[in-house]
Amino acid sequence: MALARAFSVALVGLEAHVVEVEADLGQGLPGLTLVGLPDAAVAESRDRVRAAVQNSGLQWPLRRITLGLSPASLPKRGSAFDLAIAAAIVAAGDEELPAAALTDLVLLGELALDGGIRPVRGVLPAVRGARDAGFRRVVVPAGNLAEARLVDGVESYGLRRLTDLVRLVRHGEYDEPEQDVRPSGGSDQPALDLVDVAGQPLGRSAVEVAAAGGHHLFLLGPPGSGKTMLAERLPGLLPPLSREEALEVTSVHSVAGALPRASPLVEHPPFQDPHHGATVTSIVGGGSGIARPGAASLAHRGVLFLDEAPEFPRGVLDALRQPLERGSLSIRRVGGTATYPARFTLVLAANPCPCAVDGEGCTCSPRARRAYLARLSGPLMDRIDLQVTLPRVTRAEVLAEGGRGEPSADVAARVAQARQRALHRYAGTPWRANADVPPVELRRRWPLPRSVTLHADEALDSGALTARGYDRVLRIAWTLADLAQVSAPGEEQVGQALLLRGVTPRPAWSAA
């Protein structure tokens, strides 16, 4: 047969497109022409595929080969097309691989020169895309099999060599590969517990509220006050991911190549803590061609922690304003636009001054202190719901044995109950947590009486709160009400929300 087809998948962000790989054997000098907007990795596949086919003992056609990747207008990137290209070429020139048997298969995998099939990125979203396109059988590298089998409704085969594909297609024979996989979400790292944090009752309350409502958090305090410890323990307070959320998070990690093969499904909220020398590309995503996800998308449904936040470049911090509002990132490049989810809880931590020396040893002037914290722009800070100043930890708190706070398990139980109350309230809407609700909808559907919001209203009138900050206070108040298991916020919850926002009510407000 002079013409054969095989199928693979191209990813643009997390969006999967089935690609038809056509191989035509024509007259003329032996050679291979590849068309269909291939990138360098796809263009180099001609040499990898030729060596893999020949070293597998299969016949390489000594004719003019034209390979077409369709749709031709869609950029093709990466090495995952190798297996489909090899299958189409062998099926077009050799009866050993029946072309008709390839019509219901999607093939993913990079070929080694000896005919081995190597793992590739993005298998989970690719298999989901193939299923949505109507395919029910997918061939993937053996190293990606556990990831592929997370998708229901598709029969996935994990192959180690190109010859295994011939056996599967021609004879229906398939040797199940041995998988070295721990239970999904397993980890060898010890769990971090809030009980390890000395003192800081306000900080503990802030991370509990952040977990219960999905609120962003800013921690300001001297070195050693527990800012990093509190941030690292926030993911342990969040509820486990639902099945759909877990697949969404795992898809992002798969595309980024950050998915551990020993734990193919991310079931717990992720935690990302990039260094302050990180670039905009590493945080929000980018790269040549189709952009890859950055730390903001890898933290989807989890926590993005920026320690020493004023040390981050201003452009990096301001680039986070879009995902904080929209919950997603759209990155435009010449090769196309990639959109990744980025609905995370942002935690910023900062020292009060550049020298980071607590107490009388600080040599920074008031102007230097203001300039240091001014690196965190007003528009960014306005989007941070909770803004808490932590005091220095005392010697008594450090040495206390029985005076530590609650363990994470107890706090997580309250967080779970608060989240369930919010889910019940927002049933039938696209929102899941208080921080997700648009301000207009919150005020319109769940209005609070003037007597309850009086202090927040006066803070808005005086300029202590911006309009956005006012909406943040209302969201925090609803979270405090959920934690207190009351039907709606009262004056007490609004007052607490103002304090957690970093606004101290004036005496005139309290007297009102």
N, C-alpha and C positions, 0 to 999 in steps of 0.2 A: 504494500500500500504506500502511495507517495504522499499522503496527507493524514495527519493524526492530530487529535486535540487532547489536552489535559487541562486541569483547572487548579488554580491556586488562589491566594487572597492577598490583596494590597491594602495596607492600613494608611489612612490619613488621620492622624491623631488616634482616636479610638474608633473611628468610623471604618468599617470593613467593606471592601468592594471585591467581589469575585472577579478574577482575571482569567480569561481564556487564553491558553498557550497553544498556538498552532505551529506545527512543524510541517514544512513543505519541502520535498526532495525534487529538485529540478535538474535540468540539463546544464552542463557547464563544468568548469574546473571545481574540484572539491574546495569547499570553504563554508563559512557560516556567517550569515548576516542577521543581526538582531535589531528589530524595530519595535517601537511602542513606548517611547520615553523612558528607557532604562537609565538608572544612575550608574556610577562606576562599579559598584558591587555587582549589579545585574549584568553589566557589559562584560565583566571579568568572568562571569559564570561559564562562558564558552570554553575556556581552558580547563576550569575545574570539572565541568561536565564531561568533556572529551576524555580526560584522564580517568575519571571515575567509571565511565562506561567501559573503556578498554581494560582497565584493571579489574573489572568485575567479570570479565570473560564474555561480555556482550558485544554484538556487532556494531561498529560505528560506520554509518553510511559514507562511502567514498563518493559523494555527490554534492551538488551545491544545495546547501541547507538554508532555508529562510525561516526564521522564527518571528512570529508576530504575537505581541502581547496586547490583548484587547480588553477594555477600551483603550484605544491608542492615545487619547487625550489625558489619561490618568497617569501621573508619575508613578513609576515602579522603583522601589528602593529596598535595599537589603538583599540578603542571600537566600531568603526563604523560597525563592522561585526555582532553585537548582533542581529539586526533585521533580517538579512538574516539567521543566525543560528537558531533563534527561528522559523522562517517561514518554514525552511526545516524540522525541527524536528516535528513540528505540522502537516505538510502536509504528512510526512511519516507515522504517526501513527493515524491520525484522518481524517475522510472524511469531517470534518467541514471546512478544508482549502484545496481546490482542488489543487493538485500538478501541473496539466497542466496549471493553470492560473498564475503560477509563472515564466513561461519560458520567458516572454517578459518584466519582471519587474527587475529593479535594486533597491536593498533595502539598505538604509544607515541609521544608527541611533544607539544610545546607549540605552539600556533598563534599566529603574529603577526597583527596586524590586517589585513595585506595578503594573508593566506593562506599566508605562509611557514611552514615547520616548523622550530622551534628545538630545539637539543639539550636533553636533560634528564638528571637524575642517575639512577643506579641501573639503567642499561640492562643491564649484564652480569648481575646477579642476576635481573632481570626476565625476560630471555630464557631463562636457565637454568630459571626457574620455569615459563615457558610450555612449554618442551620437556618438562619432567617431567610437565606436565599433559596431554601428548599433542598439542600443536600443533607443526606443522612449518613454518609460514610466519609470519614476523614482519616488520612494517613499523616502521622506526625513523627518526629524523631522519638526514639525510646525515652530519651531524657526529658521530653515534654509530655509524656503520656499522662502522668498524674494531673497535670494542669489541664490537658484537653478533656479529661473525663469529668471535670467539674461541670461541664455543659451537658444538660439533660437533652434527650431526644436525638443524640448523635452517637453512632458507633465509631469509636476511635481506635486506631491500630498504631502501636508504637513499634517502629522498625529501626534496626541497627545498620542495615546495609542495603544497597541498591538491589542486590540479588533477592533480598527478602520481599521486595515489592513484586518482582517477577513471580515468585512462588505464590504470593497472595492473590495476584490478579489471575494467573494462569491456572493454578491448582486449588485455590482457596485455602492454602495452608498458612498457618500463622502461629508462631511461637510467642506466647505471652512473655514479655521481658520481666525480669525480676526488678521490683521497685523498692528502693531504699528510702521509704517515706515515713516520717513520724506522723502521728495524728495531726489533722489540720490545725493550724494555729499554734502548734507546740513550740516551745522555746526552752533553751538550756539556761537562760538568764534568770536570776532570782527576781521575784516580784518586789517592786519598790513600794514601801508602805508609809503612809502619813505618820504613823506612830514614831518614825525615826526623826521627825522634825521637832526640834526643841522650841517650845514657846510658840510665838506668832499666832495667836488666836484669830486676829484679823485676816492674816494671810490664809489660814486654813478655811475661814469662812468664805473668802474670795474664791478660792479654787473650787469649793463646793458649789457656790452659785454659778461659777463659770461652767462647771460640768453639767449642772442641772438645766441651764438655759441655753447652752452653746454660746456663751458670751466671751468676747475677747478680753484679755487681761493685761494690765501693765503693773509691774512690780518695781517699786523704787525703794532702794534701801542700801545701807552700807555693806561692804564685803562681809561674808559670813553670816548674813541675816537669814539665809535660807531660801533665797529667791530661786536658785537652780533646783534645790531639792523639792520645792513646792511644784515647780513646773514639770519636773520629771515624774511626779506622782499623779499629775492630772489625768493622763490616759487611763490609769488604773481605776479612776472613778467613773469613767464613761461606760455606758452599757455596751455589751458585745454587739458587733455588727449583725444586722439581719442578713439573710441569705443573699438578697439582691444587692445590698450595700457591700457585702464581702466580695461578690463577683465584680462589682464596679471598681473597688479599691484594688483588687488583685489584677484587674485588666490594666490599670495604670502602671502598677509595679512591673507587670509583664512587659509592657511596651518599653519601659525604661531599662529593662534588663536587671532589675533590682529584686526579682522574686526568688527567694531561696527554694531550691529544688526539693529540699527535705520537708518543706512546709508549703505546698502549692497554693493553699487558700489562706488569705489574710482574714482572720476572723475577729481580731481585736483592733481597736483604733490605733493607727500608726503614730509614731512620734519622730519628728524630724527636727534636728538641732544643728543647722549649718554654722560654720565658722564665720566670724564677722568679716573675713577677707573674701567671702563668696561674691561672685559677680551676679549681675542681673540675670544672665542666661542660666546660671546654676540654680537660681531661686525660682524664677517664673517659667523657665524652659526656653529652649531655642536650639541653635545649631544650624548647620547648613542643610539646605533642602527642606524637607518637612520637619518642623520643630519637634523635639522630644520633650517629655515632661520634666519639670524641675522639682525642687523641694516642696514648693507650694502645692503642686498636684499630688506628689507622693504623700503629703500629709492629709489628703482628702479624707474626710470623716474622722480625723484625728487631731493632732496638735502640731502646730509649727511654732517652735521656740527659738527666739532670737535673743541670745544672751549677749550682754554688753551692746544693747541695741543702738546707742548713739555712735558706736564705732563702725556700724555698717555704712556703706556709701549711701548718700542721700537718694540716688536713683534707684537703688535696690528697695529702700523702704517705701518710696512713693509708688513703685511698681506694684506694690501689694494692695493699693487702694481699689483697683478694679475687682480682684477676687473677693475682697472683703465685702463689697456691695453686691456682686452678682453671683458669687459661688462658683465661678468658672473662669477660665483663661483662654482667650483666643489669640493665637500667635500667628502673625502673617509673615510669610516668607515668599520668595520668588516661586518656589516649588508648590506653594499652596498654603491654605490656612488650616492650622490644627487647633482644635478645641479640646481642652481637657477639663474635667471637673476639679474644683479647688474650693470645696466648702469645708474649711478647717477652723479650728479655734486657735487664734493667734495669741501667743504669750510673749510679751516684751519684758525684758529685765534690764535695769540700769542702775549704776551707782550714782550718788548725788553729784559727783564732781569728777573731773578728769584724773586727779591723783589717786582716787579711790582709797584714801586714807581716812579712817573713821576718827572722829573726835578732834582733840586739840592739835593733832599732828597735821591736819589738813592745811595746806598753804595756798589754796585756790581762793581767788578774790570772788566776791559776789558776781561780778561781771563774767568771770570765767565759768562759774557754775551755770549762770543763765545761758551763756553761749553753748555750753556742753549739751544741756538738755534741749536747747533750741534746735539741735540737729534732728530731733524728732518733730517733723513739721506739724503745724496746727491741724491741717486737714486729715493727716494720719491719726493723730491722737484723738481727734473728734470722733473717729470711728471705733475707738477702743472703749468698750462699755464700762469695764471695771478698772479703776485707777487707784491703786492702794500704795501707801507709804509704809514700809516695814521698819520698826525700830531695831536698835542693836539688841542682840540676844544677851541676856544677863548671865552671870556665872551660875546663879541658882537654877536657871532654866536649863543650862547645859548639863549640870551635874544631877539634875532631878532624875529619880528612878521611877517613881510612881506618878509623877505629875505630867507625864506626856499626854498628848491629845488622843483622840479616837483613832483606831486603826482604819485603814482604807476600806475594809469590808463593811464596816458600819456606815461610813459616809456614802459608799457606793449604793447601799441599800436605800438610803434616803433619796439619793439622786435618781435611782430607778423609779421610785414611787412618784417623784416630782415629774419625771419625764412621761410617765403614764398619764398623769393628770393633764399635762399639756397635750398629749396625743388625743385624749378623749375630747378636750376642748376644741382642738383643731381637726376633728374628724370631718372628712369630706372636703378638706382644703389641701393644697400642696405643701403645707407647712408642717413641720414636725417638732420644732423647738421654738421657744419664745424669741430667740434672736433671729429667726427666719421670717417673722411676720413683718410685712411692710408697715411702716408707721401709720399711714392713712387707714389701712384696714384695721389696725389695732385700736385706733381711736374711734373708728366708725362702728365696728362690730362689738367691741367690748369697752364702751365708754366708762369712765370713772367720774364720780361726782366732784364738783368743785371743792367741797370740804376735804376730800381725800388728797387732791393734787395741789392744794393751796401752796405749800412750801415750794414745790417744783415750779408752779406758775410764777411765784415771786422771784425765784432764782432765774427764771427765763427773762422776766421783766428787768431785773437788775443787771443782766449781762453775765452772771455767773455761769449760766448755761446757754449754749447755742440751741437753735431749733433741733439740730440733730442730737445734741446731748440730752435735750428734754425727752425725745423719743427713746433714747437709750435708758433713761431713768425709768420710764414706764415699763419697758421690757424687763428691766431688773426687778422692778416691783412685782410683776406677775410671777417671775421665778421665785422670789421670796415667798409669795403667797402659796405657790405650789409646794415649796419645801415645808411651809407651816401648815399645809393641808387645809387651807381656807379657800372659799369659793372665789374671792376677788381680793385684790390688795386693799389694805386700809391705810390710814395715815401713818401707822408704824412702819409698814413695808415701804412706803414712799420715802419716809425719812431715812431708813436704812439704805435704800437705793441711792439717795443723794450722798450719803457718807461713802458708800462703795464707789461712787463716781468721782470721789475726791472733792465734793462740795460740802462744806460745813455750814449748816443752817445758821443764819444770823439770829441774834437774840430777838430782833423785831419779828422775824418769821415765826419763832417758837411762841412768841406772845400772841401772835395773831389768832 
